[in-house]
C-alpha cells in the first residue's frame, strides 16, 4: 500500500523522528507536551493552544 501511494501520488513515509516531534496542540485526549505531530496530522479536530 505504501509503495503504491509513493508511486502514484508522489508522497513518501513520514520519518519517525518527524512524526514524534512535540507540537503545541490538543489532539483528542492528548495535551501538550504529550501531543506529537503524528497525533495532530491524524486527528479530525486539533485545537491550537494560545
RATAHU-V414853 format. One record per residue. N is the residue number from 0. RES is the residue in one small letter. NEAR is the number of other C-alpha atoms within 10 Angstrom. Layout:
# RATAHU-V414853
{{N | RES | NEAR} {N | RES | NEAR}}
This chain:
# RATAHU-V414853
{{0 | x | 6} {1 | x | 9} {2 | x | 12} {3 | x | 10} {4 | x | 12} {5 | x | 12} {6 | x | 11} {7 | x | 8} {8 | x | 9} {9 | x | 9} {10 | x | 12} {11 | x | 11} {12 | x | 10} {13 | x | 10} {14 | x | 8} {15 | x | 9} {16 | x | 8} {17 | x | 11} {18 | x | 15} {19 | x | 15} {20 | x | 13} {21 | x | 16} {22 | x | 19} {23 | x | 17} {24 | x | 21} {25 | x | 21} {26 | x | 24} {27 | x | 14} {28 | x | 7} {29 | x | 14} {30 | x | 15} {31 | x | 13} {32 | x | 11} {33 | x | 16} {34 | x | 20} {35 | x | 21} {36 | x | 17} {37 | x | 17} {38 | x | 21} {39 | x | 21} {40 | x | 12} {41 | x | 10} {42 | x | 11} {43 | x | 10} {44 | x | 11} {45 | x | 15} {46 | x | 13} {47 | x | 10} {48 | x | 10} {49 | x | 5}}
